[in-house]
Amino acid sequence: MKKNLFYLGSLVILSAFLMSATMKKQKPVTLNVNTSISKIGWLGKKVVGQHSGQISIKSGQVTLQEGKITGGMFSIDMNTITCDDLKGEYNAKLIGHLKSDDFFGSEKFPTADFKITSVKYIGKTNAQITGDLTIKGITHALTFPTDVTPGKNNVHAKATIKVDRTKYDIKYGSGSFFDNLGDKAIENEFTLTVNLHAGM
């Protein structure tokens, strides 16, 4: 009898503990991306040099639970692309080319979109984020490491992302598809440096 009472008491205590833990678990919150301070830098390299610039986030949301990112969706305004290292007509020529069908076709595809599909935390502030990146209407999965600094009702995330442009039908100047390019060859991968701020 005493043994049964002991097991019953243990079960009651365990149930109470689990209920308490469940009740204390925070509900997920949706945070809007602050597009005025969030920044995306880009870097593209070629045989004889490189170019870099900025591009703006049009809109976005991040889902946060217990201080951890669990989801999110982001839209990038492809018509806001700028170049930091060229001036005057050379700057305008490069931006016009990047917006053309040779590259991002921003008139037909004004946004690029990213949707988080999974998040795996490696440490308290380090996560591997996987999501679907859509450029020019073509979608591929992408995984990259992210540094996450959570607040009570906000989050700051930093990531450096390598993107193979040829997967999105951006083949201009690629040595993988064209011969005898010489010093006009452009690397297939470009780099995005993301500083994302989101809050309520």
C-alpha positions in Angstrom: 0.0 0.0 0.0 2.8 2.4 1.0 4.6 1.5 -2.2 1.5 2.4 -4.3 1.1 5.7 -2.5 4.7 6.5 -3.1 4.3 5.9 -6.9 1.1 7.9 -6.9 2.7 10.8 -5.1 5.7 10.7 -7.5 3.3 10.8 -10.4 1.4 13.8 -9.0 4.6 15.7 -8.5 5.9 14.9 -12.0 2.6 16.0 -13.5 2.6 19.2 -11.6 6.2 19.9 -12.7 5.4 19.3 -16.4 2.3 21.4 -16.2 4.3 24.2 -14.6 7.0 24.0 -17.3 4.4 24.1 -20.0 2.6 27.1 -18.5 5.9 29.0 -18.2 6.9 28.5 -21.8 6.6 31.7 -23.7 4.3 32.0 -26.6 6.0 32.8 -30.0 6.0 36.5 -30.9 6.1 38.0 -34.4 8.6 40.9 -34.8 8.6 43.3 -37.8 11.9 43.9 -39.5 13.1 47.5 -39.0 13.8 48.3 -42.6 15.4 51.7 -41.9 18.3 50.3 -39.9 18.6 46.7 -41.2 21.2 46.5 -43.9 22.4 44.1 -46.6 25.7 44.5 -48.3 26.7 42.7 -51.4 30.1 41.8 -52.9 30.8 40.4 -56.4 34.2 39.4 -57.6 35.7 39.0 -61.1 39.2 38.1 -62.3 40.5 41.7 -62.4 38.7 43.1 -59.3 35.4 43.3 -57.4 32.4 45.6 -56.8 30.4 46.1 -53.7 27.3 47.9 -52.5 24.1 47.9 -50.6 20.5 46.6 -51.1 17.4 47.3 -49.0 15.0 45.0 -47.3 11.5 46.0 -48.4 9.6 44.1 -45.6 10.0 41.2 -43.3 9.0 39.4 -40.1 10.8 37.2 -37.6 9.2 34.7 -35.2 10.9 34.6 -31.8 10.2 32.1 -29.0 12.2 31.8 -25.7 14.8 34.2 -27.2 15.3 32.0 -30.2 14.4 32.6 -33.9 12.0 29.9 -35.1 10.9 31.4 -38.4 10.7 34.4 -40.7 10.0 35.8 -44.1 11.8 38.6 -45.9 11.4 40.6 -49.1 14.4 42.3 -50.7 13.8 45.3 -53.0 16.0 44.6 -56.1 15.5 48.1 -57.4 17.4 49.6 -54.5 20.7 48.1 -55.4 23.7 50.5 -55.2 27.4 50.4 -55.8 29.9 51.9 -53.3 33.1 51.8 -55.3 32.2 53.5 -58.6 31.3 57.1 -59.4 29.3 58.9 -62.1 28.6 57.2 -65.4 30.5 54.0 -64.4 28.3 53.6 -61.4 25.1 54.1 -63.4 26.4 51.7 -66.1 27.0 48.9 -63.5 23.7 49.5 -61.7 21.8 49.4 -65.0 23.5 46.2 -66.0 22.8 44.5 -62.6 19.1 45.5 -63.0 19.0 44.1 -66.6 18.0 40.6 -67.6 21.7 39.7 -67.7 21.6 39.7 -63.9 18.6 40.3 -61.7 15.9 41.5 -64.2 14.5 43.8 -61.5 11.8 45.3 -63.8 10.2 41.8 -64.1 11.3 40.5 -60.7 11.3 43.6 -58.4 11.9 41.5 -55.2 13.9 38.6 -54.1 12.4 36.6 -51.2 13.7 34.4 -48.4 11.6 32.2 -46.1 13.1 30.4 -43.1 12.2 26.7 -43.1 14.3 25.5 -40.1 16.6 26.8 -37.4 19.2 24.7 -35.5 20.9 26.3 -32.6 24.5 25.3 -32.0 25.0 27.6 -29.0 23.1 30.2 -27.1 23.6 32.8 -29.8 24.7 30.8 -32.8 22.3 29.1 -35.2 22.3 27.4 -38.6 19.4 28.8 -40.6 17.9 27.0 -43.6 15.4 28.6 -45.9 14.2 29.0 -49.5 15.7 31.9 -51.4 13.8 33.0 -54.5 15.6 35.1 -57.2 14.0 35.8 -60.6 11.2 33.4 -59.7 13.6 30.5 -59.1 13.8 29.0 -55.6 16.6 27.0 -54.0 17.3 26.0 -50.4 20.1 27.8 -48.6 21.8 27.1 -45.2 24.1 29.6 -43.4 25.5 30.3 -39.9 23.9 33.2 -38.0 24.9 35.2 -34.9 21.7 36.0 -32.9 21.4 38.6 -30.2 17.9 38.4 -28.7 16.2 41.0 -26.5 12.9 40.9 -24.6 10.9 42.0 -27.6 13.6 42.4 -30.3 16.3 40.5 -32.0 19.5 41.4 -33.9 20.9 38.8 -36.4 24.1 38.9 -38.4 25.1 36.5 -41.2 27.4 36.2 -44.2 25.8 34.3 -47.0 27.3 32.9 -50.2 24.9 32.6 -53.1 25.6 30.8 -56.4 24.0 33.1 -58.9 24.1 30.5 -61.7 21.4 28.5 -59.8 19.1 31.4 -60.5 19.8 31.6 -64.2 22.3 34.5 -63.8 25.0 33.1 -66.1 26.5 36.3 -67.5 30.3 36.2 -67.5 30.4 32.8 -65.9 33.3 30.6 -66.8 31.1 27.6 -66.1 29.0 28.4 -69.1 31.1 30.5 -71.5 34.6 29.9 -72.9 37.5 32.3 -73.5 36.2 35.0 -71.1 39.7 35.8 -70.0 39.8 38.7 -67.5 36.1 39.4 -68.1 35.1 36.3 -66.2 32.9 36.9 -63.1 32.8 34.5 -60.1 29.7 32.4 -59.8 29.2 33.2 -56.1 28.4 36.6 -54.6 28.4 37.4 -51.0 25.6 39.0 -48.9 26.4 40.5 -45.5 23.2 40.8 -43.5 22.6 42.9 -40.4 19.0 42.4 -39.4 17.1 44.2 -36.7 13.5 43.3 -35.8 11.2 44.3 -32.9 7.7 45.0 -31.8 
